[in-house]
Amino acid sequence: MLKGLDPVLSADLLWVLAAMGHGDDLALVDANHPAQTIAAGTTSGRLIRLPGLSMARAARAILSVLPLDDFEPGPVRRMEVVGNPDEIPAVQAEMQAEIDFAAGRSTPCLGIERFAFYEAAKASFAVIQVGDPRPYGCFLLRKGVIAGEPG
């Protein structure tokens, strides 16, 4: 345990988040996602599992330390519901609330078709699989920057 850090943030997860650079994507996916297969094609080849957690709980922990990219629109993308791309399932609505809270403003998730999402997830830095069993709990988070003076 470390002081001031959410206990959901394991050493492996913190490594992934710290190793990512500005513009790298993180695939945050539900329990139904083919995470092991997709993770093999990512930059790091890493799959981090967070069993037993809801998507919102995992997102809250991750977004407590991961800045979202604010240099371009759409730093968060979601998998669209097959046959109804405008539908927002409960898991996505909950995730949207966590994103808006972390960003301090409304930050809409852009939709990506299911198979396009899989391809985009393969191009991400790593995959984090949450134990949430609800379908369409699949997101891409683009890392931003933290500007400041050197210490």
Summary of the structure (lengths in Angstrom):
residues: 151
radius of gyration: 14.4
end to end distance: 24.4
largest distance: 51.0
contacts: 462
relative contact order: 0.30
helix: 30%
strand: 19%
